[in-house]
């Protein structure tokens, strides 16, 4: 009979070759005529002394922990809100640059027809006829000058205006945008609605200018 390995080595080989489910194993210790001992998985042959050894089954591997599940009542993750689409483009407005008759300063007008007004002659110069000036003011719906205005030599004047070209309009819109954004950044929440509406209006108009 071939020599069998010692018990520890035999058990190691036996465990490595098992592919069946983990069960208790039986090993036989065989003692020969001269006292030599061997171990095998089958009963000892012939008249050899035999001792049956039952080995406990190895512990079964612990099951993998289950995947974590969301806690009951936990709110689902909220995706980031997408950026709002830009407002539809609006046509570039028609604007006018007007020059004040009293001091020569310029300002922007949406219609190019600012109302006339009375101004001292010392500021605007002497007209050809005060009567014509006063009558012109009356025809334009202005109040007739009172005694103080006549004695102070007031005259009826109107600011001069010209239409801006598209490039000049875009420059005006960009300045308005910058000023509106500055005010919006400093405004209280209760004061923001009109500034936000103006922001939307300017953004639409500035699309025709290539953006703010």
Secondary structure, DSSP 4 states (H G I P E B T S, - for coil): -PPPPPHHHHHHHHHHH--S----EEEEEEE-TTS-EEEESSPPPTT-EEEEEEEPPPPPPPPPPPPP-PPTTPPPPPPPPPPPPPPPP-PPPP-EEEE-TTT--EEEESSS-PPPEEEEHHHH---S-HHHHHHHHHHTTPPPP-HHHHHTTEEEE--EEEEPPHHHHHHHHHHHHHHHHHHHHHS-GGGHHHHHHHHHHHHHHHGGGT--
